Amino acid sequence: VELSEVLSQAEIDALLEGISKGEIEEDAAEAGKKYQVYDFRRPTKFSKENVRALQLLHESFARQLANTLAGYLRINTRCLLSSMEQVTCEEFLRSLPSPTVICECNLGSEERPVLMEMSLSLAFGIIDRILGGLGTGDVAERELTEIEKTLLEDVVMRILATLSYAWSTVVAVDFRFDKIEARPQFVQVVFPTEIVLAVSFEMEVGASEGFINLCFPYSSMQEILDALNTERWLSSRTTEKRKELALREELSAVKVPLVAVLGKVRLSLADVKSLEVDQVIRLDTGIEGHVIVKVGKRPAFYGRPGTVGRQLAVRISSRIEEE
């Protein structure tokens, strides 16, 4: 202690007298200090920098997953990051309904387990869509049959592939599927007191709604946490954006065939055989109707036929929206 910090006896007496008279508050020296409650039963394992990077990463994953499932199931799909928090594995499993769909996965090896839980309403909606339905999940709360598990596994694999791709912008990982479990109490991948990062997503697949919850145990993530920081994520996004712009620039110079289809008609072989010069074939397109403009073999636009100078031409009326 420096000498300048040591009080004399007179100063000590004056300080005690001021406190006894109420002129000096006892906690005045403590007023400028800030305290934070710390729960030793739930220590914080993931740093704020890790959590922020993982939040950005999973927001990107949510957008990619919506596109992936929409393309695969041919139905409108929405996915939004709902929450992200650090809890114990026991607390995470207790928060899940029973029965449900719990996919036991790993980060490349069985020593690095990861869990993915999917709401039954969402799972049944996806299965219904795969089987040709409208994607409604109005099914009683029950466990999946073996056939339903097999159908759902393909979707789970696509979700994990999308997750691996989203993570690859920061660190190379390979999420692998192991098996599907229905009861949370039967899942034992890490110690109950192990700290996990629980990431929740709100999902809408057609008429079905539900949640997808990811569980990342700290022990499975420990080796790659150093790579999970905001600076590296933003840097990788910048590099990825540059590659995308370069690819777009290269593709913009590619020439593709553009074909205007005036109309169609079906004729019997006998009619085709009897065709002669100057005969008129009536098409299925009306006088005021639109022609279809194809890019390659894909219908892309509606148009109106006409002329420009001495050349035939097509005026684009509207874009053909994908169903």
C-alpha positions in Angstrom: 0.0 0.0 0.0 1.4 3.4 -0.9 1.9 6.0 1.9 -0.5 8.4 0.3 -3.3 5.8 0.7 -2.8 5.4 4.4 -5.1 7.5 6.6 -3.9 9.1 9.8 -5.7 8.5 13.1 -7.4 11.9 12.9 -8.7 11.2 9.4 -10.0 7.8 10.6 -11.8 9.5 13.5 -13.3 12.1 11.2 -14.6 9.5 8.8 -16.2 7.4 11.6 -17.8 10.5 13.0 -19.2 11.5 9.6 -20.7 8.0 9.1 -22.3 8.1 12.6 -23.9 11.5 11.9 -25.2 10.4 8.5 -23.0 12.9 6.7 -21.3 10.0 4.8 -23.1 7.0 3.5 -21.5 3.7 4.3 -22.1 2.4 0.8 -20.9 5.5 -1.0 -17.7 3.9 -1.9 -19.5 0.9 -3.3 -22.0 3.0 -5.4 -19.7 3.1 -8.4 -19.1 -0.7 -8.5 -21.3 -3.0 -10.6 -21.9 -6.6 -9.7 -23.2 -9.5 -11.8 -24.9 -12.6 -10.4 -23.0 -15.7 -11.2 -24.5 -19.2 -11.0 -21.8 -21.7 -10.3 -24.2 -24.5 -11.3 -24.5 -23.1 -14.8 -21.1 -21.5 -15.6 -20.9 -19.6 -18.9 -18.8 -21.6 -21.3 -19.4 -19.9 -24.5 -18.0 -16.3 -24.7 -20.0 -13.4 -25.9 -17.9 -13.4 -29.1 -18.7 -17.0 -29.7 -22.4 -16.5 -29.1 -22.5 -13.5 -31.4 -20.7 -15.3 -34.2 -23.0 -18.3 -33.8 -26.0 -16.1 -33.9 -24.9 -14.6 -37.2 -24.1 -18.0 -38.6 -27.5 -19.5 -37.7 -29.4 -16.6 -39.0 -27.7 -17.3 -42.3 -28.5 -21.0 -41.9 -32.2 -20.3 -41.3 -32.5 -18.5 -44.6 -30.6 -21.3 -46.4 -32.7 -24.0 -44.8 -36.0 -22.3 -45.9 -34.7 -22.3 -49.5 -33.5 -25.9 -49.3 -36.8 -27.3 -47.9 -38.9 -25.1 -50.2 -37.1 -26.5 -53.2 -37.2 -30.1 -52.0 -40.8 -30.2 -50.9 -42.1 -27.7 -53.5 -44.0 -25.7 -50.9 -43.7 -22.4 -49.2 -41.3 -22.6 -46.2 -40.2 -20.1 -43.6 -37.5 -20.4 -41.0 -36.5 -17.8 -38.4 -33.9 -17.9 -35.6 -36.0 -17.7 -32.4 -33.6 -18.0 -29.4 -30.1 -19.0 -28.3 -29.1 -19.7 -24.7 -26.7 -21.6 -22.6 -28.3 -24.3 -20.3 -27.4 -27.7 -19.0 -28.1 -30.7 -21.1 -30.6 -31.9 -18.5 -32.5 -28.6 -18.7 -32.6 -28.8 -22.5 -34.0 -32.4 -22.5 -36.6 -31.6 -19.8 -37.9 -28.7 -22.0 -38.7 -31.1 -24.8 -42.2 -32.7 -25.2 -42.5 -36.5 -25.1 -42.9 -38.1 -27.6 -41.0 -35.9 -30.1 -38.4 -36.4 -32.9 -34.9 -36.2 -31.5 -32.1 -36.8 -34.0 -28.8 -37.9 -32.5 -26.0 -36.5 -34.7 -22.3 -35.8 -34.4 -19.6 -33.4 -35.5 -17.7 -36.0 -37.5 -17.2 -38.5 -34.7 -19.2 -40.2 -31.9 -17.1 -38.3 -29.3 -18.6 -35.0 -30.5 -22.4 -35.5 -30.2 -25.0 -32.9 -31.3 -28.8 -33.1 -31.0 -31.5 -31.9 -33.2 -35.2 -31.9 -32.1 -38.1 -31.4 -34.5 -41.7 -30.8 -33.4 -44.1 -33.7 -34.2 -46.5 -31.4 -36.0 -43.7 -30.3 -38.3 -42.4 -33.8 -38.9 -45.8 -35.1 -39.8 -46.4 -32.2 -42.1 -43.2 -32.9 -44.0 -44.0 -36.6 -44.2 -47.5 -35.7 -45.5 -45.9 -33.5 -48.2 -43.4 -36.2 -49.2 -46.3 -38.6 -49.7 -48.1 -36.1 -52.0 -50.3 -34.3 -49.5 -50.7 -30.6 -48.7 -48.3 -30.7 -45.8 -50.7 -30.7 -42.9 -49.5 -32.0 -39.6 -52.8 -32.8 -38.0 -51.8 -36.1 -36.6 -52.2 -37.4 -33.0 -49.3 -37.1 -30.7 -47.5 -40.4 -31.2 -44.1 -41.8 -32.0 -43.0 -42.2 -35.7 -43.3 -45.6 -37.3 -40.2 -47.1 -38.9 -41.5 -46.2 -42.3 -42.0 -42.6 -41.3 -38.6 -42.4 -39.7 -37.1 -43.6 -43.0 -39.0 -41.0 -45.0 -37.9 -38.2 -42.5 -34.2 -39.3 -42.5 -33.7 -37.9 -46.0 -35.0 -34.5 -44.9 -32.8 -34.6 -41.8 -29.8 -35.4 -43.9 -30.6 -32.3 -46.1 -30.9 -30.2 -43.0 -27.5 -31.3 -41.7 -25.9 -30.8 -45.1 -27.3 -27.2 -45.1 -26.0 -26.7 -41.6 -22.6 -28.0 -42.6 -22.5 -25.6 -45.5 -23.5 -22.6 -43.3 -20.8 -23.5 -40.8 -18.2 -23.9 -43.6 -18.0 -20.2 -44.1 -16.2 -20.0 -40.7 -14.9 -23.5 -40.0 -14.9 -26.8 -41.9 -17.3 -29.2 -40.1 -19.3 -32.3 -41.2 -22.6 -32.9 -39.3 -23.6 -36.5 -39.5 -26.8 -38.3 -38.7 -26.9 -41.2 -36.3 -30.4 -42.2 -35.3 -33.8 -40.9 -34.3 -35.1 -41.2 -30.7 -38.6 -40.4 -29.5 -38.3 -40.0 -25.7 -36.0 -37.3 -24.2 -35.4 -39.4 -21.1 -33.7 -42.1 -23.2 -31.2 -39.7 -24.7 -27.8 -39.9 -23.0 -25.1 -38.3 -25.1 -23.3 -36.1 -22.5 -23.4 -35.7 -18.7 -26.7 -34.1 -17.5 -24.7 -31.1 -16.0 -22.8 -30.4 -19.2 -23.3 -26.9 -20.5 -24.9 -26.8 -24.0 -25.8 -24.1 -26.4 -29.5 -24.4 -27.3 -30.5 -22.8 -30.6 -34.2 -22.7 -31.5 -35.8 -22.0 -34.9 -39.5 -21.3 -35.8 -40.5 -23.2 -38.8 -43.5 -23.1 -41.2 -43.7 -25.7 -43.9 -46.9 -25.2 -45.9 -49.7 -25.5 -43.4 -47.5 -27.0 -40.6 -45.8 -25.0 -37.9 -43.3 -26.1 -35.3 -39.8 -25.7 -33.9 -36.4 -27.1 -34.7 -34.0 -27.1 -31.8 -30.3 -27.7 -32.0 -28.2 -28.6 -29.0 -24.4 -28.1 -29.1 -22.6 -29.5 -26.0 -19.6 -27.5 -25.0 -17.3 -30.6 -25.1 -18.2 -31.1 -28.7 -17.5 -27.5 -29.6 -14.4 -26.8 -27.5 -11.9 -27.5 -30.3 -13.4 -25.1 -32.8 -14.5 -22.3 -30.5 -11.4 -20.2 -31.4 -12.6 -20.1 -35.0 -16.0 -18.9 -34.0 -15.7 -15.1 -33.8 -17.5 -12.3 -35.4 -14.4 -10.9 -37.2 -13.7 -14.2 -38.9 -17.3 -14.7 -39.8 -17.6 -11.2 -41.4 -14.3 -11.8 -43.2 -15.5 -15.1 -44.7 -18.8 -13.4 -45.7 -16.8 -10.7 -47.6 -14.8 -13.4 -49.4 -17.9 -15.4 -50.2 -19.6 -12.2 -51.5 -16.6 -11.5 -53.8 -16.7 -15.0 -55.2 -20.4 -14.7 -55.8 -20.0 -11.4 -57.6 -17.2 -12.8 -59.7 -19.3 -15.8 -60.6 -22.3 -13.6 -61.5 -20.0 -11.5 -63.8 -18.8 -14.7 -65.6 -22.3 -16.1 -66.0 -23.7 -12.8 -67.3 -21.6 -13.3 -70.5 -23.0 -16.7 -71.1 -25.5 -16.8 -74.1 -28.7 -18.8 -73.8 -31.3 -19.6 -76.4 -34.6 -17.6 -76.2 -37.6 -19.2 -77.9 -41.1 -17.7 -78.4 -43.8 -20.4 -78.6 -46.7 -19.1 -80.7 -48.9 -22.0 -79.8 -49.5 -25.8 -79.8 -51.8 -28.3 -81.3 -52.2 -32.0 -81.3 -52.8 -33.8 -84.6 -53.3 -37.4 -85.5 -50.8 -39.2 -87.7 -53.4 -39.3 -90.4 -53.9 -35.5 -90.3 -50.1 -34.9 -90.4 -49.8 -37.2 -93.4 -52.6 -35.3 -95.2 -51.0 -31.8 -94.7 -50.5 -29.8 -97.9 -49.0 -26.5 -98.8 -51.2 -23.5 -98.0 -53.3 -25.4 -95.4 -53.9 -23.5 -92.1 -53.3 -25.1 -88.7 -55.3 -23.6 -85.9 -53.2 -23.2 -82.7 -54.4 -23.1 -79.1 -53.4 -19.5 -78.6 -56.1 -16.9 -79.2 -55.6 -13.7 -81.2 -55.4 -11.6 -78.0 -53.5 -14.4 -76.1 -50.0 -14.3 -74.9 -47.2 -16.4 -76.3 -44.8 -18.2 -74.0 -41.1 -17.2 -74.1 -38.7 -19.9 -73.0 -35.1 -19.5 -71.7 -33.6 -22.8 -72.9 -36.4 -25.3 -72.1 -37.8 -23.4 -69.2 -40.9 -21.1 -69.6 -39.8 -17.7 -68.2 -42.1 -15.0 -69.7 -45.4 -14.2 -71.3 -45.2 -12.0 -74.4 -47.1 -10.4 -77.3 -46.0 -11.1 -80.9 -45.3 -8.2 -83.3 -42.8 -6.7 -85.7 -39.9 -4.3 -85.4 -39.1 -3.0 -88.9 -38.9 -6.1 -91.1 -38.2 -8.5 -88.2 -40.6 -10.5 -86.1 -40.5 -9.6 -82.4 -41.9 -10.4 -79.0 -42.8 -7.8 -76.4 -42.4 -9.2 -72.8 -45.6 -8.8 -70.9 -44.9 -10.4 -67.5 -42.7 -13.0 -65.8 -43.9 -16.5 -65.3 -43.9 -17.1 -61.5 -42.8 -20.6 -60.3 -45.4 -22.6 -58.5 
